[in-house]
Amino acid sequence: MADETSRAQAARPGGDPIFGKIIRKEIPANVIFEDEQCIAFHDISPQAPVHFLVVPKKPIVQLSEAQDSDESTRALLAFQAWYVCRFGLNLHLYKLLGHLMIVGKKCAADLGLTKGFRMVVNEGPEGGQSVYHVHLHVLGGRQLGWPPG
């Protein structure tokens, strides 16, 4: 865990994160799922027996830096718009995170995680973010401890 903490503390936004290279098929990955919005693949440094990432194809550096201009549609229900505004997420990001979570759930089922799993998004250095391209970690295959940090 110290290695992960060191990498997160040293990581900075900018450049072309490794996920862009995976999305463009410039480097290999053990892909589980792919559609027009995201790609899911096994983590190269697993922290659980099953550990994969679900990554949006659109590069968003951090959740906290997603722009309202990223919004892809304005046709959400009024309640969803209220919820999004109330809790500080933009509409596009709300839909994208929902899609990532549904893909993560489906991949977890396909990989046999029938007794449970954990989904995590790391934000910033103190949150453990070591790659500055938003992504969802899905971990399972054993009893996961709490608290996670």
Residue pairs with C-beta under 8 A, 6 or more apart in sequence:
4 45
4 47
4 128
4 130
5 128
7 130
8 122
8 125
8 126
8 127
8 128
8 129
8 130
9 125
11 125
11 129
11 130
11 131
11 132
12 132
13 61
13 62
13 132
14 132
17 59
17 131
17 132
17 133
18 27
18 131
19 53
19 55
19 59
19 131
19 133
19 135
20 59
20 133
21 27
22 29
22 39
22 41
22 55
23 39
23 55
23 57
29 39
29 41
29 42
30 41
30 42
31 39
31 40
31 41
32 40
32 41
32 42
32 52
32 107
32 110
32 111
33 39
33 40
33 54
33 103
33 106
33 107
33 110
34 40
35 103
36 57
37 56
37 57
37 58
37 96
37 99
38 54
38 55
38 56
38 57
38 99
38 100
38 103
39 54
39 55
39 57
40 52
40 53
40 54
40 55
40 103
40 104
40 107
41 52
41 53
41 55
42 51
42 52
42 53
43 51
43 52
43 53
43 137
47 137
47 139
48 139
48 140
48 141
48 142
48 144
49 140
49 141
49 142
50 108
50 111
50 112
50 113
50 117
50 138
50 139
50 140
50 141
51 137
51 138
51 139
52 104
52 107
52 111
52 137
52 138
53 135
53 136
53 137
53 138
54 100
54 101
54 103
54 104
54 107
54 135
54 136
54 138
55 133
55 134
55 135
55 136
56 96
56 100
56 133
56 134
56 135
58 70
58 96
59 133
60 66
60 70
60 93
60 96
60 133
60 134
61 132
61 133
61 134
62 123
62 124
62 129
62 132
62 134
63 89
63 93
63 121
63 123
63 134
64 123
64 124
66 89
66 90
66 92
66 93
66 134
67 90
68 90
68 91
68 92
70 90
70 92
70 93
71 90
71 91
71 92
72 92
72 95
73 91
73 92
73 95
74 91
76 84
76 91
76 94
76 95
80 91
80 94
81 91
83 94
84 90
84 91
84 94
89 97
97 121
97 136
100 136
101 119
101 136
104 119
104 136
104 138
107 138
108 117
108 138
108 140
111 140
113 138
113 140
113 141
115 140
116 140
116 144
117 138
117 139
117 140
118 137
118 138
118 139
118 140
118 144
118 148
119 136
119 137
119 138
120 136
120 137
120 139
120 148
121 134
121 135
121 136
121 137
122 128
122 129
122 130
122 137
123 129
